[in-house]
């Protein structure tokens, strides 16, 4: 299941849960600062070896991806003006892609484990974050 949280035309968050589609699928747009896709292939599939070339990029804000390895959390989603929109409950195996607006988390189960990936470099809390 793929669920988007929007404010107008702005995609704020994408929640991936359940089985992934076969093949390669990207959920973030090409212009997003974090590129998020899933792979679902059978044994024997070969992906061409490659390296990434140095390319100058301009990053204007942080985008974040979390993968829930174990447990459950509740993610509160806010629009770009800091207004609360809704909560997403994410469980083991789910992925949240946080592209715009704000977010906060509440851990719902003991021993919840989350992998977080975001673009950098990190410039410190005062410069990088506004508390809602």
C-alpha positions in Angstrom: 0.0 0.0 0.0 1.2 3.5 -0.9 -0.4 6.4 0.9 0.5 10.1 0.3 -0.2 12.9 2.8 -0.7 16.2 0.9 -1.3 19.8 1.6 -2.7 21.3 -1.7 -0.4 20.0 -4.4 2.5 19.5 -2.0 3.4 15.9 -1.1 4.5 16.1 2.6 4.9 12.3 3.4 4.6 8.9 1.7 3.8 5.8 3.7 4.8 2.4 2.2 3.4 -0.6 3.9 2.8 -4.2 2.9 4.3 -6.0 -0.1 6.4 -4.1 -2.6 5.6 -4.3 -6.3 7.9 -6.4 -8.5 10.7 -4.6 -10.2 12.2 -1.2 -9.5 9.9 1.7 -8.3 10.7 5.2 -7.1 8.3 7.0 -4.9 10.1 10.4 -4.6 10.1 12.8 -7.5 13.3 13.3 -9.6 13.6 16.8 -8.2 13.4 15.7 -4.5 16.6 15.9 -2.5 16.3 12.3 -1.3 15.6 9.6 -3.9 13.6 6.6 -2.5 12.9 3.5 -4.4 12.2 -0.2 -3.7 13.7 -3.3 -5.4 11.7 -6.5 -5.7 13.5 -9.1 -7.8 13.9 -12.9 -8.0 17.1 -14.8 -7.7 19.4 -14.4 -10.8 18.5 -10.8 -11.5 21.7 -8.8 -12.2 22.0 -5.1 -11.8 24.8 -3.4 -13.7 27.8 -2.3 -11.6 28.2 1.4 -11.5 29.6 4.3 -9.6 28.1 7.7 -9.0 29.8 10.7 -10.6 30.5 13.9 -8.7 27.7 16.3 -9.5 27.2 19.7 -7.8 23.8 19.9 -6.2 21.9 22.7 -4.4 20.0 21.4 -1.3 17.6 23.9 0.3 16.0 21.7 3.0 16.3 18.3 4.6 14.2 15.3 3.6 14.1 12.2 5.7 13.3 8.5 5.3 12.7 6.1 8.1 12.4 2.3 8.0 10.7 0.6 10.9 12.8 -2.5 11.6 10.9 -3.5 14.7 8.0 -2.2 16.6 5.4 0.6 16.0 5.5 4.3 16.0 3.1 7.2 15.4 4.2 9.9 13.1 2.5 13.3 13.3 2.5 15.2 10.0 2.5 19.0 9.8 2.1 21.3 6.7 4.8 23.7 5.7 3.3 26.4 8.1 3.5 24.0 11.1 -0.2 23.1 11.2 -1.0 19.5 12.3 -2.6 17.5 9.5 -2.8 13.9 10.6 -1.0 10.9 12.2 0.4 7.8 10.5 0.8 4.6 12.4 3.9 2.8 11.0 4.7 -0.8 11.8 7.6 -3.3 11.4 8.6 -3.3 7.7 7.0 0.1 6.9 8.8 3.0 5.3 8.0 6.7 5.8 9.3 9.3 3.3 9.1 12.8 4.7 9.6 15.3 2.0 8.1 18.6 3.1 6.5 20.2 6.1 7.1 19.0 9.6 6.9 15.7 11.6 7.2 14.3 15.1 7.3 10.8 16.4 5.8 8.8 19.3 7.2 5.3 20.0 4.2 3.0 20.6 6.1 -0.3 21.5 9.0 -1.2 23.6 12.2 -2.0 21.7 11.1 -0.2 18.6 14.0 0.1 16.1 14.1 2.6 13.3 16.7 3.3 10.6 16.8 7.0 9.6 18.3 8.3 6.4 18.4 12.0 5.4 20.4 14.3 3.2 23.3 16.1 4.7 25.5 17.7 5.7 23.9 18.3 9.2 24.5 21.9 10.2 23.3 21.7 13.8 19.9 21.8 15.5 19.6 25.6 15.6 20.2 26.1 11.9 18.6 22.9 10.7 15.3 22.6 12.7 12.4 24.7 13.9 10.5 23.1 16.8 6.7 22.9 16.3 
